[in-house]
Amino acid sequence: MVEMLLVQVALSVATPTRRATAFFAPNAGGGSNLDNAGNGFGEPLNVIISGLSSPGVLTLSGLENFARAVGFSTECLGIHLGGPQSANLGDGNGFVNQTVELRQDFGDPVLGTCEETLEGGNHFRVWQQNGSAANSGAFFLAVSQEEDLQEGHTISPNGYNMGRDALVAAAVGTTSFSGVTYSTTSQQIMGLLPAGSAGVNHGIAQDGVVVLLTVTIV
C-alpha cells in the first residue's frame, strides 16, 4: 500500500555530511523541486530515489541498471536532442546540469529508446543530491510523458503526472536486469511541490505529489 508522508521542512534544515536519510527538502537549502528548463519555467522533480536505497543503486551505473529493470535505457545511439536542464537540490552545489536523461525502451534496452525518440513515450532527467550541505545521495528525477518527434517531443497533456505514475507502477515490487534483482517500495510525499501550473514548463498542471522510491538490491 502506498503511504502518504507530509514533509516538514523545518526538520530538513540540518546540514549533515553523511548519507543517513532518504532525502533533504531542496527548498530548505535554497533549492526547488522545479528544475530550470532555461525559459523561465521548470519541470517538476516528481520522483526521488531514496538515499536509504542500497548503495549499489546510488551510483550512475547502478541507477542506469535499475532503470533498465523498469523499462528505461540510455538515449538512442547516444544521441541527445535538446539542451540539458539544470536543478538546485539545496545541497550547496547550486544549479547543476542533469546527469543523464533516460527514455522508455519498450522492452529493448539496446535500440528501444529509438522508438521513444520517434513515437514518444516516458522519459526522465536525473540529478543527485550530493553536495556538502545536504549529502543524502538521493537521486531526483524529473519524469514526464512526451509526444512524438513530429510534435517536437513536447510534454503530453497531464504528462508530468502520467509519466511519474507510469514509472512508479513499473518500479514497485520485484524487478531485475543483468543479474541484479530489486525490491522497490513507494511513498507519496506532499509539501515539496505546490499543485498547479504556476512556474511549470508548458503551463501543464501537476498535482503536487512527489513519489519516494526505496530500492533494495536483494
Secondary structure, DSSP 8 states (H G I E B T S, - for coil): --EEEE--GGGG----SS--SS---GGGGT--SB-B-SSS-B-B--EEE-TTS-GGGSSHHHHHHHHHHTTEES-GGG---S---EEE-SSSS-EEE-SEEEEE-TT-TTTHHHHHHHH-EEEEEEEE--STTS----EEEEEEEE--GGGTT-B-TTHHHHHHHHHHHHHSEEEEETTEEEEEEEEEEESSS-SBSTTBGGG--B---EEEEEEEE-
